[in-house]
């Protein structure tokens, strides 16, 4: 599996640039300044409703970059869409558990449903040798309930990678190609045909702010 091979190569720290590295050595990564330009409230967790769930832009940027790199997501338009989705679903990284209306087991930074969190945990256990998640842990968590399954994938590394995982494993290639164009049609198709949600003004407003940056 292509992604399995990628994960064996990539460790927690982004590798040094080489002649064959991906993304290209001159590609600037997402920064905390980029995130705060889009969502100023992400600069701080002061006053966060659930402080233990909150992540600042400084916290988030390196984990998001790792996810992009690990899952081979390098087109700006595609990265912009995933960042937009996470910012919207997590309230600018204030939440990683669903509180509204409060679906048990729903969470991560893109607020995955319990069913997809189970698929995610199983995928990580099967394909990531350094995921820290074993198939036995997944099975035991599944027996205990969806909240326990979510806990397996809701640390920073995997919570911020969930949107990238979902795109690369649950969406078809045409969706990724559409996002890479940075066009609204591709974004809206991603929402309706892959994420399975509706297009709203609030979602589009965040996406347009990200796309307006044009690059990191």
C-alpha positions as a Python dict, from the first residue, in 0.01 Angstrom:
ca = {
    (1, 'X'): (0, 0, 0),
    (2, 'X'): (135, 340, -103),
    (3, 'X'): (48, 514, 223),
    (4, 'X'): (195, 232, 429),
    (5, 'X'): (525, 278, 248),
    (6, 'X'): (516, 650, 310),
    (7, 'X'): (454, 606, 679),
    (8, 'X'): (742, 364, 720),
    (9, 'X'): (971, 632, 576),
    (10, 'X'): (842, 933, 766),
    (11, 'X'): (898, 979, 1137),
    (12, 'X'): (753, 1235, 1377),
    (13, 'X'): (1002, 1499, 1268),
    (14, 'X'): (991, 1618, 910),
    (15, 'X'): (1292, 1483, 722),
    (16, 'X'): (1569, 1703, 596),
    (17, 'X'): (1547, 1812, 233),
    (18, 'X'): (1713, 1587, -19),
    (19, 'X'): (1713, 1566, -395),
    (20, 'X'): (1421, 1323, -382),
    (21, 'X'): (1226, 1463, -89),
    (22, 'X'): (855, 1541, -110),
    (23, 'X'): (737, 1812, -84),
    (24, 'X'): (1001, 2008, -279),
    (25, 'X'): (1270, 2171, -69),
    (26, 'X'): (1151, 2519, -165),
    (27, 'X'): (793, 2456, -55),
    (28, 'X'): (710, 2669, 246),
    (29, 'X'): (514, 2488, 517),
    (30, 'X'): (202, 2616, 684),
    (31, 'X'): (289, 2848, 973),
    (32, 'X'): (107, 2957, 1285),
    (33, 'X'): (96, 3307, 1135),
    (34, 'X'): (-98, 3169, 838),
    (35, 'X'): (-349, 3007, 1073),
    (36, 'X'): (-398, 3318, 1286),
    (37, 'X'): (-442, 3530, 974),
    (38, 'X'): (-740, 3309, 891),
    (39, 'X'): (-866, 3250, 1245),
    (40, 'X'): (-732, 3512, 1489),
    (41, 'X'): (-889, 3337, 1790),
    (42, 'X'): (-655, 3042, 1732),
    (43, 'X'): (-367, 3249, 1870),
    (44, 'X'): (-465, 3170, 2227),
    (45, 'X'): (-656, 2922, 2439),
    (46, 'X'): (-747, 3182, 2699),
    (47, 'X'): (-1113, 3141, 2784),
    (48, 'X'): (-1152, 2818, 2586),
    (49, 'X'): (-1468, 2631, 2695),
    (50, 'X'): (-1277, 2303, 2722),
    (51, 'X'): (-911, 2397, 2786),
    (52, 'X'): (-784, 2039, 2761),
    (53, 'X'): (-914, 2019, 2403),
    (54, 'X'): (-786, 2355, 2285),
    (55, 'X'): (-482, 2388, 2060),
    (56, 'X'): (-329, 2718, 1954),
    (57, 'X'): (-205, 2792, 1605),
    (58, 'X'): (149, 2738, 1736),
    (59, 'X'): (45, 2394, 1858),
    (60, 'X'): (-141, 2301, 1543),
    (61, 'X'): (90, 2407, 1260),
    (62, 'X'): (364, 2142, 1301),
    (63, 'X'): (114, 1859, 1340),
    (64, 'X'): (-80, 1968, 1033),
    (65, 'X'): (241, 1993, 831),
    (66, 'X'): (336, 1644, 943),
    (67, 'X'): (-2, 1513, 833),
    (68, 'X'): (26, 1679, 491),
    (69, 'X'): (374, 1540, 442),
    (70, 'X'): (293, 1192, 565),
    (71, 'X'): (-18, 1151, 351),
    (72, 'X'): (143, 1304, 43),
    (73, 'X'): (-80, 1611, 31),
    (74, 'X'): (125, 1890, -124),
    (75, 'X'): (-106, 2095, -351),
    (76, 'X'): (-194, 2424, -183),
    (77, 'X'): (-560, 2394, -277),
    (78, 'X'): (-587, 2053, -117),
    (79, 'X'): (-408, 2162, 198),
    (80, 'X'): (-629, 2471, 212),
    (81, 'X'): (-943, 2260, 198),
    (82, 'X'): (-831, 2033, 481),
    (83, 'X'): (-728, 2328, 697),
    (84, 'X'): (-1063, 2496, 627),
    (85, 'X'): (-1253, 2184, 726),
    (86, 'X'): (-1061, 2144, 1050),
    (87, 'X'): (-1095, 2509, 1147),
    (88, 'X'): (-1469, 2496, 1092),
    (89, 'X'): (-1535, 2163, 1260),
    (90, 'X'): (-1315, 2229, 1564),
    (91, 'X'): (-1413, 2590, 1623),
    (92, 'X'): (-1065, 2713, 1529),
    (93, 'X'): (-907, 2426, 1724),
    (94, 'X'): (-1101, 2492, 2043),
    (95, 'X'): (-1255, 2143, 2035),
    (96, 'X'): (-1161, 1788, 1942),
    (97, 'X'): (-1475, 1624, 2084),
    (98, 'X'): (-1829, 1682, 1961),
    (99, 'X'): (-2025, 1882, 2219),
    (100, 'X'): (-2300, 2017, 1994),
    (101, 'X'): (-2524, 1821, 2014),
    (102, 'X'): (-2282, 1586, 2187),
    (103, 'X'): (-2249, 1264, 1989),
    (104, 'X'): (-2050, 1011, 2197),
    (105, 'X'): (-1733, 905, 2017),
    (106, 'X'): (-1741, 1181, 1755),
    (107, 'X'): (-1428, 1392, 1745),
    (108, 'X'): (-1075, 1467, 1620),
    (109, 'X'): (-1002, 1799, 1454),
    (110, 'X'): (-1235, 1725, 1164),
    (111, 'X'): (-1504, 1583, 1397),
    (112, 'X'): (-1514, 1238, 1244),
    (113, 'X'): (-1810, 1017, 1319),
    (114, 'X'): (-1762, 719, 1553),
    (115, 'X'): (-1779, 478, 1259),
    (116, 'X'): (-1494, 652, 1078),
    (117, 'X'): (-1289, 684, 1396),
    (118, 'X'): (-1304, 306, 1426),
    (119, 'X'): (-1193, 269, 1063),
    (120, 'X'): (-916, 521, 1128),
    (121, 'X'): (-791, 338, 1437),
    (122, 'X'): (-797, 6, 1252),
    (123, 'X'): (-610, 158, 958),
    (124, 'X'): (-342, 306, 1181),
    (125, 'X'): (-297, -21, 1369),
    (126, 'X'): (-264, -213, 1042),
    (127, 'X'): (-47, 30, 847),
    (128, 'X'): (152, 242, 1091),
    (129, 'X'): (429, 61, 1271),
    (130, 'X'): (493, 358, 1501),
    (131, 'X'): (132, 466, 1552),
    (132, 'X'): (127, 359, 1915),
    (133, 'X'): (-200, 181, 1840),
    (134, 'X'): (-222, -197, 1819),
    (135, 'X'): (-507, -401, 1676),
    (136, 'X'): (-561, -547, 2021),
    (137, 'X'): (-607, -197, 2162),
    (138, 'X'): (-858, -119, 1888),
    (139, 'X'): (-1054, -435, 1958),
    (140, 'X'): (-1058, -370, 2331),
    (141, 'X'): (-1164, -8, 2279),
    (142, 'X'): (-1440, -114, 2041),
    (143, 'X'): (-1576, -349, 2306),
    (144, 'X'): (-1577, -67, 2561),
    (145, 'X'): (-1746, 183, 2332),
    (146, 'X'): (-1704, 464, 2081),
    (147, 'X'): (-1564, 709, 2337),
    (148, 'X'): (-1272, 474, 2402),
    (149, 'X'): (-1212, 433, 2027),
    (150, 'X'): (-1199, 810, 1986),
    (151, 'X'): (-943, 833, 2266),
    (152, 'X'): (-706, 615, 2062),
    (153, 'X'): (-693, 863, 1773),
    (154, 'X'): (-747, 1193, 1951),
    (155, 'X'): (-394, 1281, 2055),
    (156, 'X'): (-238, 1567, 1860),
    (157, 'X'): (-59, 1352, 1605),
    (158, 'X'): (-360, 1159, 1484),
    (159, 'X'): (-631, 1412, 1562),
    (160, 'X'): (-468, 1666, 1330),
    (161, 'X'): (-407, 1395, 1068),
    (162, 'X'): (-763, 1265, 1056),
    (163, 'X'): (-877, 1496, 775),
    (164, 'X'): (-577, 1397, 564),
    (165, 'X'): (-643, 1029, 631),
    (166, 'X'): (-1009, 1066, 540),
    (167, 'X'): (-934, 1238, 210),
    (168, 'X'): (-670, 988, 100),
    (169, 'X'): (-853, 672, 205),
    (170, 'X'): (-1225, 750, 189),
    (171, 'X'): (-1252, 990, -108),
    (172, 'X'): (-1188, 915, -473),
    (173, 'X'): (-898, 1065, -665),
    (174, 'X'): (-1126, 1305, -853),
    (175, 'X'): (-1208, 1476, -524),
    (176, 'X'): (-839, 1541, -454),
    (177, 'X'): (-785, 1663, -808),
    (178, 'X'): (-1075, 1904, -772),
    (179, 'X'): (-939, 2043, -447),
    (180, 'X'): (-596, 2094, -601),
    (181, 'X'): (-743, 2345, -847),
    (182, 'X'): (-829, 2582, -557),
    (183, 'X'): (-1169, 2638, -718),
    (184, 'X'): (-1495, 2664, -527),
    (185, 'X'): (-1654, 2387, -731),
    (186, 'X'): (-1389, 2140, -615),
    (187, 'X'): (-1431, 2251, -254),
    (188, 'X'): (-1808, 2215, -261),
    (189, 'X'): (-1789, 1875, -430),
    (190, 'X'): (-1552, 1761, -156),
    (191, 'X'): (-1802, 1868, 110),
    (192, 'X'): (-2110, 1716, -48),
    (193, 'X'): (-1973, 1402, -214),
    (194, 'X'): (-1692, 1301, 22),
    (195, 'X'): (-1738, 1457, 365),
    (196, 'X'): (-2113, 1415, 329),
    (197, 'X'): (-2221, 1752, 457),
    (198, 'X'): (-2391, 2059, 319),
    (199, 'X'): (-2232, 2371, 176),
    (200, 'X'): (-2292, 2671, 401),
    (201, 'X'): (-2189, 3035, 397),
    (202, 'X'): (-1986, 2983, 715),
    (203, 'X'): (-1790, 2695, 564),
    (204, 'X'): (-1728, 2886, 242),
    (205, 'X'): (-1619, 3198, 428),
    (206, 'X'): (-1336, 3010, 600),
    (207, 'X'): (-1231, 2837, 279),
    (208, 'X'): (-1222, 3168, 89),
    (209, 'X'): (-1002, 3324, 358),
    (210, 'X'): (-757, 3035, 329),
    (211, 'X'): (-756, 3034, -51),
    (212, 'X'): (-699, 3411, -53),
    (213, 'X'): (-354, 3351, 94),
    (214, 'X'): (-267, 3175, -237),
    (215, 'X'): (28, 3003, -72),
    (216, 'X'): (179, 2943, 270),
}
